[in-house]
Amino acid sequence: MKALKRKVLLVTGFALIALLMVNLVVTLQTVQAAGETKEYVQFNTGIPMADNLIAFKGKTVTVSLSSGQTMTGIVKDVKNNLLHLEKLSQKEFYDAIIRVDLISAVEARVR
């Protein structure tokens, strides 16, 4: 009988410790998420299109091309008048290189 009570207490103790550890992890994640500040990028009409795109590096944008086609992806880089979009929307495992002078409009979430 004593052995059974000891096992019950041991299992209960381990369960309590596991619950406390899960609670600690969740609390730490919540505090970390609350401490993160949201960084918003704004468009600037006083600078060229390429410089606006550089400001959105790492952010999702939709570009409208002069042909009428639109492409949505994450700005990876802008160099030599070329925009590198990665992780294209609705095209898994695809990236695109777009000439900046062929872009007629850029849409992005700014708020």
C-alpha positions as CSV (number, residue, x, y, z in Angstrom):
1,M,0.0,0.0,0.0
2,K,2.8,2.4,0.9
3,A,4.5,1.6,-2.5
4,L,1.3,2.5,-4.3
5,K,0.9,5.8,-2.5
6,R,4.6,6.6,-3.2
7,K,4.1,6.0,-6.9
8,V,0.9,8.1,-7.0
9,L,2.8,11.0,-5.3
10,L,5.7,10.6,-7.6
11,V,3.5,10.7,-10.7
12,T,1.5,13.6,-9.3
13,G,4.8,15.5,-8.6
14,F,6.1,14.9,-12.2
15,A,2.8,16.1,-13.7
16,L,2.8,19.2,-11.5
17,I,6.4,20.0,-12.6
18,A,5.5,19.5,-16.3
19,L,2.5,21.8,-16.0
20,L,4.7,24.5,-14.3
21,M,7.3,24.2,-17.1
22,V,4.6,24.5,-19.8
23,N,3.2,27.6,-18.0
24,L,6.7,29.1,-17.8
25,V,7.3,28.6,-21.5
26,V,4.0,30.1,-22.5
27,T,4.5,33.1,-20.2
28,L,7.9,33.8,-21.6
29,Q,6.6,33.7,-25.2
30,T,3.8,36.0,-24.3
31,V,6.1,38.5,-22.7
32,Q,8.5,38.3,-25.7
33,A,5.6,38.9,-28.2
34,A,4.3,41.8,-26.2
35,G,7.7,43.4,-26.1
36,E,8.2,43.3,-29.9
37,T,7.4,46.6,-31.6
38,K,5.7,46.7,-34.9
39,E,7.9,48.4,-37.5
40,Y,5.9,50.0,-40.4
41,V,7.4,51.2,-43.6
42,Q,5.9,54.1,-45.5
43,F,6.1,55.0,-49.2
44,N,8.1,58.1,-50.1
45,T,7.2,59.9,-53.3
46,G,10.3,62.0,-53.1
47,I,12.6,59.1,-54.0
48,P,12.9,56.7,-56.9
49,M,10.9,53.5,-57.2
50,A,14.0,51.4,-56.5
51,D,14.7,53.2,-53.2
52,N,11.1,52.7,-52.1
53,L,11.4,49.0,-52.8
54,I,14.7,48.8,-50.8
55,A,12.8,50.2,-47.9
56,F,10.4,47.2,-48.1
57,K,13.2,44.7,-48.0
58,G,11.9,41.6,-46.2
59,K,8.3,42.7,-46.5
60,T,5.6,41.5,-48.8
61,V,4.7,43.7,-51.8
62,T,2.5,43.4,-54.9
63,V,4.0,45.0,-58.0
64,S,2.0,45.8,-61.1
65,L,4.0,45.6,-64.3
66,S,3.4,47.8,-67.3
67,S,2.1,44.7,-69.1
68,G,-0.8,44.6,-66.6
69,Q,0.5,41.5,-64.8
70,T,0.8,41.6,-61.0
71,M,3.2,39.7,-58.8
72,T,3.2,39.3,-55.0
73,G,6.2,38.3,-53.1
74,I,8.8,39.2,-50.5
75,V,11.4,41.8,-51.5
76,K,14.7,40.1,-51.2
77,D,17.0,42.6,-52.9
78,V,17.0,45.6,-55.3
79,K,20.3,46.1,-57.2
80,N,21.2,47.2,-60.7
81,N,17.7,48.3,-61.5
82,L,16.4,44.8,-60.8
83,L,13.9,43.7,-58.1
84,H,14.3,40.2,-56.6
85,L,11.0,38.9,-55.3
86,E,11.1,35.6,-53.4
87,K,8.3,33.3,-52.2
88,L,5.9,34.3,-54.9
89,S,2.2,34.2,-53.9
90,Q,0.5,31.0,-55.2
91,K,3.7,29.7,-56.8
92,E,5.5,27.6,-54.3
93,F,9.3,27.5,-54.6
94,Y,9.4,30.3,-57.2
95,D,11.3,33.6,-57.2
96,A,11.3,36.4,-59.8
97,I,13.7,39.0,-61.1
98,I,11.8,42.1,-62.4
99,R,13.2,45.2,-64.1
100,V,12.3,48.2,-61.9
101,D,11.6,50.3,-64.9
102,L,8.8,47.9,-65.9
103,I,7.0,48.4,-62.6
104,S,4.0,50.7,-62.9
105,A,2.8,50.5,-59.3
106,V,3.7,49.0,-55.9
107,E,1.2,47.9,-53.3
108,A,2.2,47.1,-49.7
109,R,0.7,46.9,-46.2
110,V,1.9,50.1,-44.4
111,R,-0.3,50.2,-41.4
